[in-house]
Amino acid sequence: MAIFIKNENVQSALEVLLVFLLLLVLVEFNSILSLILHTNVPLAVISSTSMTPTLNVGDIVILEGVSLDEIKVGDIIVFNGYVINNKEVDISTPIIHRVVDIKVINGNVFYVTKGDRNPAPDMWLVPFKKVIGKVMEINGAAFKIPFVGYLSLLSHDILSG
């Protein structure tokens, strides 16, 4: 549907307003998703092959915030730290791996994780406080948007040198 306006000034003003509103929606998209999905990081880009064939490099996944009792063996979680040799380690690039076991140590819940492509579980334990979110599933399969994340990976590579 086309809108025809004879006054060029009014039409120009409407075009500027439309562009402004579109930019506002794009800028606020992440914030809106954060509110809806209850996580500060609602989208994640797959940057390694550790989860193939389930998730491939360049896929984007949608994350949902979860409570302690909502994470089960088989879920794919995203985390930004872990415990290894009784030391807590923070990481700058979150990891996306599948939960293969849940341990309770001194009353604290820890997740044993593993990349689907990796032959053995990870050497660390993931405390709940380091979980950013769980990958959204549809009909029991991880919901992913293939290839779109390559734009983010490419821009990150260009900006970081």
N, C-alpha and C positions, 0 to 999 in steps of 0.2 A: 504494500500500500504506500503510495507516494503522497506526500503533502506538498501542495503547491501554494506558495505564499508570494503575493505580488510585491510586497515591500521587501527589498533586498536587505535592509538593515535588520528587520525582524527575523528574516530567514537566517542571516548570519549569526544573530544572537542565539537563535534556537540551535543552530549547529554547534556553536561553542558550548552551550549548555549541555547538549547531548554528549559531546566529547568529554566534558568535565564529569558528568554523571557516570559515564562508562569507566573513566579512569578511577573514580572514587570506588566503584564496585570492585574493580580489579585490585586496588590497593587494600581494600577492606575484606577481600575474599578470605584471606588467611585468618583474620580475626573472627569472621563469621563462622568459618569451619571450626575454629578453636572453641567457640562457645557451644556450638551444636554437638561436637564430638567429645567435649570435656578433656581436652589435652592442649598443651601449649604448642605442640608440633603435630598438626593434623595431616601433613603430607610428608612422605619420605621418598627419596630417589634411591633405587638400588644401584650401588656403585662397585660391587664385586660379584664374583661368580659363586660365592659360597652357598647360595640358596638355589642354584639351578638344579633341576629344571622348573621348580615351582616359581621362582622369581628370577628374572634375568636383568643384566645390566641395562639401565635405561628405563626400566619399569618404574612407575610411580604407584605407591600404595597409600591408602587412606588409613590413618590410625585413629583408634578410639581410646579414650581414657578408660581405665578399668580400676576396679577395687581389688584388693588382695585376693578375695575369694572367686574372682571372675577369670583368673588365669589358670588354665588347665594344661596337662600334658597334651602336646599336639598343637597348641596355639603358637603363632609366630609373634614374637614380641620385639620391640625396639628399645634398646637401653643405652645409657651413656656412662656406664661405669660398672665395675664388678669387684669382687674380692678374690685375691689370689695370695696364697701363703699368709693368710690372716691380715693382709694389707688391702685397704680400699683404694681402688684406682679409678680416677675420673678420666674419661676420654673425650676428645673434642669432636670426633666423627662417630655418631651413633652406629651401633651394630644391630643388624636385623637377623635373628636366628630363631629356630624353633625350640620350644620347651620340650625336653625329653625326660625330665624328672623334676620333682619338687622335694626339697629337703627342709626340715625344720631343725635348726640348730640353736640351742639355748633360747627357744621360744621365738626365734626370728625365721621368717620364710625366705628361702633362697631357691633360685631356679637354675637347673642344669640345662645348658643350651647346646645346640649343635646346628651347624649349617647343613642343609639337606645334602649337599655335595661332599661334605667333609666325612672322612671315614670314622672319626671318633668324636665324642662330645668335647666341648671346649674345656680347657684346663681350669677355668674360673667358675665361680658361683655368682649369680646375679641377685643382689638384694632387691626387694620390692621397691625401695625408695629410688632405685636407679632406672626403673622401668618408665619409659616415656609413654608407651601405649602398646596396644595390641593391633595387629593388622586386621582390618575389617574383612569379614568373610561373607560370601553369598553362596548359599547352598553347600556349605562346608568347604568351599575353595577360597583361597586368598583372592580378594578383589584387587586387580591391578589394571593399570592403564599402560599398555606396552609402548615403548619407544619415546614417549613424551619427555621423560626424564633426561634424555640425551642432551636436550637444550641446556638444562641446569648443569649437567656434568661438563659440557663443553665450555660454558661461560665460566665455571669455576676453574677449569684448567687454564683458560686464557688469562683470567684475573690473577691467578697464583703463579704465573710465570710459565 
